């Protein structure tokens, strides 16, 4: 039943003391009138007019669905107790400007206050305008009664609220002023003041408020006492807040001004000022949210305990456009912007981050934990950090992108005035880093603890540092800078432009350094690759190196000669600064094509760092694919020339004498000087005629992405070489990728290349990536790399047929390194003279492959696998001569965690502490039909390999033991191995696996020294290895006999060699020179051969002691070598290789 308001006689209320108190209060305040209207508890369907005002509510009242309550201007509604107004129908609060409707209570007489207004599934045409809600309290037990101190809107209601003030209201849970849930709030020109929520949303709480719009509203001095969102808490959906002001609000936890959670809200043209978040986000805090924040100002917000003075993003990706984040401060990190966790990938465009303070790190911007925000056209200036990163601090794998940003006049009391980058991977493009300062290192930028930064087309100028690196400093980090200008920076210590330390890696391409105070570049204990760079005049050392022997400085201009620590040139790249060559322009240069002298900048004092037309840096760079310079001008100029050194391209280039750039069509026969990198593009092919030589004159290399056909002949081969007398630094070898798999090389010599600790560290001669070319009768010699001294394979399956790999040096795979699913075939090849830490000759790791019918000799490793190292590599090693290799473990073979097959090999003369023949560690490798004899150490060493298969081998006369086991425990290998308790088919003693331990009785023959004795070839008895192989095995092609007759019946053990033409040739013109410590042997030979150097140490005239196996025509022997003391010191034989 409708409860109509009514006028009552004063005498009727005599017994109602509470109401009397209220009336007395009204009388005192001058507001009580004779027409005061009292509203009893119940339902309301009425019009409240000013003539009936004030209205005194005496209990909980409600407007039912279908009913309405309209309130005219000037009406004052007093709640006499803890009562509420619930609306399920239509509500029209129709105040007017200067004549508002007021909802209130007397807080003296009613200290428990009223319980506010709620609209639940109310009529969507309801509205409130020109109203005041004050002194309301929602203090229920964490239910609906604890939400929305003054107003709660729920259950799909749409309500318009305009020109309304919410002040001094309170909610125990959320929404001190207003709480909106699953409804639409259309709010304009409202004012929230001093509302309080004990938990979330001191002023306004929007919870899944579909299509809500809050405009031109001010939220002032509201508080979330124990929670977040002092001004407003926005959770879920996409409300729009526009042209609002959030100022002086407080949150005990996060978001002093606003808290966004799981929200895609839009904040437009809004001022967030002077708010306090004691936890995170003085102005704004975002959690799992991606709000759009456009044309907003975040000013003078602060945190008192933790991070994010302006805005804090926790796994959130806001899009901020044209915002000002100024004068905020953080008690810890991120004075302006704090971005936390891997999903914090916001976009910040045309934003100004200025004047912010952080007691800790990143006064302007702080990003961590895999966050990848994007900053475009932003200004970061005048920020100050108490620790690190005045402008920006990055840590823990942050990888933001900065494009066309300015970092200007920021200050750090620690390192990184502009940016401090720790364990992170940012990308900076077209940025300007200017006038920043750091009390410690890195005035402009500091990289530390394994940071990796890519910096392109950037200006780094006028920065200063108290310690090293006025412009940039790096510590145990990687910097890649391209087209950068690093000028006019200063330091009170060293490295005014750039300072590196502690195993940093520096890659500089087309950079210009000049006018720096404290020196240009200080490279200390670092590996640097510097190319096409100008290191111009600086106050101090232009280029200082310490511990940089593995660095590369090439095609660059250095104003003065490099300075080495302790005046020791070994502190830098070998031969750096020694003028031994002439570059493409005819200027004197060192082996790396560096030139020295005045850079000839156009106007240093005026800040014009371009090159004068007379500079020797013009047209002296290495060829590359950079299309423009720092100024956006085309590079090179004119086209079809080499680019200039430095960041700026001149128009005065000219065509050099020599090959460079893209090659296609046919070339040769002739000798062609290569003066810069050459490329066969993926759509092109190049045919080299027999007799063609590519002479690499400097530190250039060749990239084959298309098809290379280099088919020479026995008498007219093709060569890829350098002149080591003028280019002692060597060339950089060949990279084959993309469409190079169809390439063919035959009768080709590739010599004297190097890929050590630079951008190319793999494959001294050739690095293959995803290609499978064929190389036949090629010689690859005298190369060096970090991995794969001669060839490095990744996901590649090339074929090498009748090739020679000689004298390669690497850490992994002295000659060949095969990884990542590669499957090479090495057939009828020679692998000799390789040295490495692991795999002196061939290393396969996570790859397969075949090595067969080949000779592996004279290789060494300092750790594992003198000839072959197999780790998780089920390769086939079949029918090879494996001789005179050495290592600490596994003189010939080291196998680990693999199921490789090693069969029909002759393994002799190898040396190791453990496993001179084979060292087996885990796995189930099959070793069958081999001869493992006369090694200097164990024949086979077993480490936890009881499932390995060892059958039908001859394991004999090895120095230490034929079979050795870890811990002297036979259980490390197959059960019963080595116990001579059986007889094989020849009647010789053997173990249960038919392994014999008898002298193999080798004899010399044409081609090598390890044929087997056969009665049919005139020997007194057959070798015990004859007919001793597996009965089911198929013998390799070739023979163990000196007359080259193939096996008959059961296969022989060991290597089966091919027939060669005639007896071994003797070398007669042998020259011997001796010193106190060594003996030097020199000889000559037409063609390529494998030479065996022997002595007659047994004094029987047979010269059977092998001292060296090499493809060189010289050897150095210690005086301690086993020599004949009276007659004939040496005998040298050769096996022709072509």
Buried (B, 14 or more C-beta within 10 A) or exposed (E): EEBEBEEEEEEEBEEBEEBEBBBEBBEEEEBBEEEBBBBBEBBBBBBBBBEBBBBBBBBBBBBBEEBBBBBBBBBBBBBBBBBBBBBBBBBBBBBEEEEBBBBBBBBEBBEEBBBBBBBBBBBBEBBBBBBBBBBBBBBBEEEBBBBBBBBBBBEBBBBBBBBBBBBBBBBBBBBBBBBBBBBBBBBBBBBBBBBBBBBBBBBBBBBBBBEBBBBBBBBBBBBBBEBBBBBBBBBBBBBBBBBBBBBBBBBBBBBBBBBBBBBBBBBBBBBBBBBBBBBBBBBBBBBBBBBBBBBBBBBBBBBBEBBBBBBBBBBBBBBBBBBBBBBBBBBBBBBBBBBBBBBBBBBBBBBBBBBBBBBBBBBBBBBBBBBBBBBBBBBBBBBBBBBBBBBBBBBBBBBBBBBBBBBBBBBBBBBBBBBBBBBBBBBBBBBBBBBBBBBBBBBBBBBBBBBBBBBBBBBBBBBBBBBBBBBBBBBBBBBBBBBBBBBBBBBBBBBBBBBBBBBBBBBBBBBBBBBBBBBBBBBBBBBBBBBBBBBBBBEBBBBBBBBBBBBBBBBBBBBBBBBBBEEEBEBBBBBBBBBBBBBBBEBEBBBBBBBBBBBBBBEBEEBEBBBBEEBBBBBBBBBBEBEEBBEEBEBBBEEEBBBBBBBBBBEBBEEBEBBBBBBBEEBBEEEBBBBBBBBBBEEBBBBBBBBBBBBBBBBBBBBBBBBBBBBBEEEEBBBBBBBBEEBBBBBBBBBBBBBBBBBBBBBBBBBBBBBBBBEBBBBBBBBBBBBBBBBBBBBBBBBBBBBBBBBBBBBBBBBBBBBBBBBBBBBBBBBBBBBEBBBBBBBBBBBBBBBBBBBBBBBBBEBBBBBBBBBBBBBBBBBBBBBBBBBBBBBBBBBBBBBBBBBBBBBBBBBBBBBBBBBBBBBBBBBBBBBBBBBBBBBBBBBBBBBBBBBBBBBBBBBBBEEBBBBBBBBBBBEBBBBBBBEEEBEBBBEEBBBEEBEBBBEBEBBBBBBBBBBBBBBBBBBBBBBBBBEEBEBEEBBBBBBBBBEEBEBBEBBBBBEBEEBEEBBBBBBBBEEBEEEBBEBEEBEEEEEEEEBEBEBEBEEBBBBBBBBBBEEEEEBBBBBBBBBBBEBEBEEEBEBBEEEEBBBBBBBBBB
